[in-house]
Amino acid sequence: MNLHTGRGAVVLRAAFEAGLGIEDSCVIFYFEILPADEETVFSAAHIKATHALSYADAFTVAATAHEQAVVLTGDSEFESVEELVKVEWLEKE
């Protein structure tokens, strides 16, 4: 399952990392699967070309910016995109 596809995707990923199953996560968190339309694909490609991120992470940033959402992550690669989207940092164990 690609967890980089919607507004709640990063929250859903955090839920999985916390040991919650998808059934629990769907009840606890609102999430939406967003289409990979042409605008999102080109936005993600531009972000990938200008920042040190994987293409999947670039899609997360593109979708987050489009939806005016927040990235929840512990991945330090997202430091390079804090000027593009709001990033809330999860503590690493």
C-alpha positions in Angstrom: 0.0 0.0 0.0 1.4 3.4 -1.0 1.0 5.6 2.1 1.9 8.8 0.2 -1.4 9.3 -1.5 -3.6 11.6 0.6 -4.2 14.1 3.3 -4.2 11.6 6.1 -1.5 9.4 4.5 1.3 10.6 6.8 -1.0 10.3 9.8 -1.9 6.8 8.6 1.7 5.9 8.3 2.3 7.1 11.9 -0.6 4.9 13.0 0.9 1.9 11.3 4.2 2.6 13.0 2.4 2.8 16.3 1.0 -0.7 15.7 -2.5 0.2 14.7 -4.1 -1.8 11.8 -5.8 -0.2 8.9 -9.3 -0.9 10.3 -8.4 1.0 13.5 -6.7 3.8 11.6 -9.7 4.4 9.3 -11.9 4.8 12.3 -9.5 7.1 14.2 -8.2 9.2 11.3 -9.9 10.9 8.4 -8.0 10.3 5.2 -8.7 10.7 1.5 -7.0 9.1 -1.5 -6.1 11.8 -3.9 -5.8 11.2 -7.7 -2.4 11.5 -9.3 -3.6 14.0 -11.8 -1.3 15.9 -14.3 -1.0 18.9 -12.0 0.1 16.8 -9.0 2.5 14.7 -11.2 4.3 17.8 -12.5 4.3 19.5 -9.1 5.9 16.4 -7.6 8.4 16.2 -10.4 9.4 19.9 -9.8 9.8 19.3 -6.1 11.9 16.1 -6.7 14.1 18.1 -9.1 14.7 20.9 -6.7 14.9 19.1 -3.3 16.7 16.0 -2.0 13.6 13.8 -1.7 12.4 10.5 -3.1 9.7 10.8 -5.7 7.1 9.3 -3.3 8.0 12.0 -0.7 7.8 14.6 -3.4 4.2 13.4 -4.0 3.5 13.8 -0.3 4.7 17.4 -0.4 2.8 18.2 -3.6 -0.5 16.7 -2.2 0.1 18.4 1.2 0.6 21.8 -0.5 -2.4 21.4 -2.7 -4.6 20.4 0.2 -3.1 23.0 2.6 -2.5 20.1 5.0 0.4 19.3 7.3 3.1 16.6 7.0 3.7 14.6 10.1 7.0 12.9 9.9 10.3 12.0 11.6 12.1 11.8 8.3 14.8 14.5 8.2 14.6 14.7 4.4 11.5 16.8 4.9 13.6 19.6 6.4 14.4 20.8 2.8 10.7 21.5 2.1 9.7 23.4 5.2 9.4 26.5 3.1 6.8 24.7 0.9 4.6 23.0 3.5 4.1 22.9 7.2 6.0 20.0 8.8 5.2 18.8 12.3 8.0 16.6 13.6 7.4 13.2 15.3 9.9 12.1 17.9 12.0 9.1 16.9 12.3 6.4 19.5 
